[in-house]
Amino acid sequence: MKNKKILAILPESIGGRLTTSSIIDGFRQNECEVVVFDELFDKNLNAVIKGDYDLIAGYDFSGLKIKVDNGLRMPSINYFSDDIRSKTSGPEWEKYLPYLENEDNYTFYWDKELTRYENFKHIYYLPHFVNFEVYKDTGVEPEFDIMFAGRLDTDYRLSFFEELITKLPELKIAWYAIDKHYQDALKRAQFPELIDLCYQGFIDNEKDMAKAINNTKIVFNMNSQGISSLNYRTFQTVACKRVMISDFRDELALFEGHMPFYEDFSDLVFKIESYLEDSAAYKRVVEECYRIAKQSHNSRDCVRYILKTVC
């Protein structure tokens, strides 16, 4: 596994860039040489692909697309945290989907239930993981009480978030999203001034996301994709030793009953208030979730599993 030379594709999407960064970190932690092609900023693909690589790795179909379009012959590693059979994994997903059947293409899927539905020769369930050298508790006193990162692109999500702001006016709430989603939420919001007050910009790198999570006491999730999965934010948060309160997912079982989840809006409000008031319960949750995640969802060990599977 050591000394493998890997061409890693850093995609354009924010979520994909953060997820892929932990994968790249894991390759380097396993003593691999990694050349990164950044789809957002780099313009030298033709020169980069002329290198001698053992593997190409990408998020969703990004790596496979480059492999197929350029006739590259090395095996591919394809990590999906979007539905494979959906435009969320790429606008040309139907074109590249058949290539996942090939012997030298390996698919790692973040959702356990969706993995069961697929029968590619090389498909493996692999929950999210993070680099614990990047995502960690920095010991700062949080400025915010609650944080949410992601789209408010449906009426349900937007009204849920607005109701939370109005229900807990004494708490400081931070929201992070790209500007396009911020502008869209402002136009649709019942209380745009409150949306504007919460908005803290967008984050497209690991360092700033770790800083933002450290700057809040509680992060809550509204998982939007998959059936049973927990999103990447879950593992970022527990690595920083902050409380994550998630909507219910079967994958909560990974945390052995230690991670709190909410059943509805009232339950979320109750749990937020409870953990902010009970410091002992707060500490117990963050320590147990951190222990479990660091043992089983760290970039070094999860990428080692990928390498052992492929190589």
ZIDANOR-V947069 format. One record per run of one state. SS is the DSSP state (a for helix, b for strand, c for the rest). FROM is the first residue (numbers start at 1). LEN is the number of residues. If there is no record, write none. Layout:
ss=<SS/SS>
from=<FROM/FROM>
len=<LEN/LEN>
//
This chain:
ss=<c/b/c/a/c/b/c/a/c/b/c/a/c/b/c/a/c/a/c/b/c/a/c/b/c/b/c/b/c/a/c/b/c/a/c/a/b/c/a/c/b/c/a/c/b/c/a/c/b/c/a/c/a/c/b/a/c>
from=<1/5/11/14/30/33/39/45/49/55/60/62/70/75/81/87/90/93/102/105/110/112/118/123/126/130/131/144/150/155/168/173/177/179/189/192/199/200/206/215/216/221/232/240/243/248/250/256/261/263/265/278/279/297/298/299/311>
len=<4/6/3/16/3/6/6/4/6/5/2/8/5/6/6/3/3/9/3/5/2/6/5/3/4/1/13/6/5/13/5/4/2/10/3/7/1/6/9/1/5/11/8/3/5/2/6/5/2/2/13/1/18/1/1/12/1>
//
